[in-house]
Amino acid sequence: MAWFKRKEKGIQTATENKKDVPKGLWYKSPTGKIIDAEELAKNFYVSPEDDYHVRINSAEYFQILFDDNKFKEFDKNMTSKDPLDFEDSKKYSDRLKSAQEKTGLKDAVRTAVGKSMGKDLVIAAMDFKFIAGSMGSVVGEKIARAAHYSLKNNIPFMIISKSGGARMMEAALSLMQLAKTSAKLAQLHDAKIPYISLCTDPTTGGTTASFAMLGDINISEPGALIGFAGPRVVRDTTGQELPDGFQTAEFLQDHGFLDFITHRSKLKQKVNLYLDLIQNQPVRK
């Protein structure tokens, strides 16, 4: 029947002449808003229509916070070992190699020192794309060394957390990083060197249980997921229904766990404003 047959073929394009749309030209936010990728980068990776803060990594945060994107990176080639010879569906050593090849990173955090609004700042920025930003021995060691550099040179310290928690493949070695990083941050506190913790989406597990909540000032981006265990685990453990917005940055600020929430476009100015206030210095503009 004609109803089920196309009488005319219409416009036909040879397969070899067809062109795919290159990946990365557009970004679609969870609310369905679409923005040109280049425009998104100019807008600090924030969707202008719905103000959704897209997940970004250390490279983008360094670009936002360091003047002219100039910095000196620490411990660039430090990598994890596999002392436990851990294996589930895939050997840990193979997973590390795969993550390094895929991301171009050695592990889930990068640390660096540079100028931010003209003054020195040490930053440790986590990368969620490397095994979900999990905290293993290298993450703890690099953060501890960066904090030591801050201590030795009397420079403010900042950690940008973005993590699924402790790295299960390193078992107790991963959990030891909670104590190591916390001890270093306590030394900064005793020396009266400012430490700012920025919690981004997501900040969970052992990261939240250690350095992410130990800042002299704890801040976040809008809408970030911040918590220790997931909502289902909390609900099953407490036997209670959870309130709306549980574990969002806004909920935590309302309950005193965060000092303020800042839009990414104002992050650099806000961080330096509070550093100037803490150190009793003239506010930079």
KALINRA-V756905 format. One line per field, one symbol per residue. ss: DSSP state (h for helix, s for strand, l for the rest). phi: phi as a letter, one per 30 degrees, with the letter a starting at -180 (. if undefined). Layout:
ss = ???
phi = ???
This chain:
ss = lhhhllllllllllhhhllllllllssslllllssshhhhhhlllsllllllsllllhhhhhhhhlhhhlssssllllllllllllslllshhhhhhhhhhhhlllllssssssssllssssssssllllhhhlslhhhhhhhhhhhhhhhhhlllsssssssllslhhhhhhhhhhhhhhhhhhhhhhhllllssssssssslhhhhllhhhlllssssllllssllllhhhhhhhhlllllllllshhhhhhlllllssllhhhhhhhhhhhhhhhlllllll
phi = .decbddcdidbceedcdbddedjdbbcdedjdcbdddddddcihbdddciddddbceedddddcdehhcacdchdcdbdcbdchdacdaddddddddddddcicdadbbbabacbhjbdbcbccdcddchhidccddedddddddddddddchcebbccdaadjddddchddddddddddddddddddddicdbcccccdcbbiddddbddccddbcbaceiddbaccdedddddddibddddieidedddddcidbdacbdddcedddeddddddddhceddb
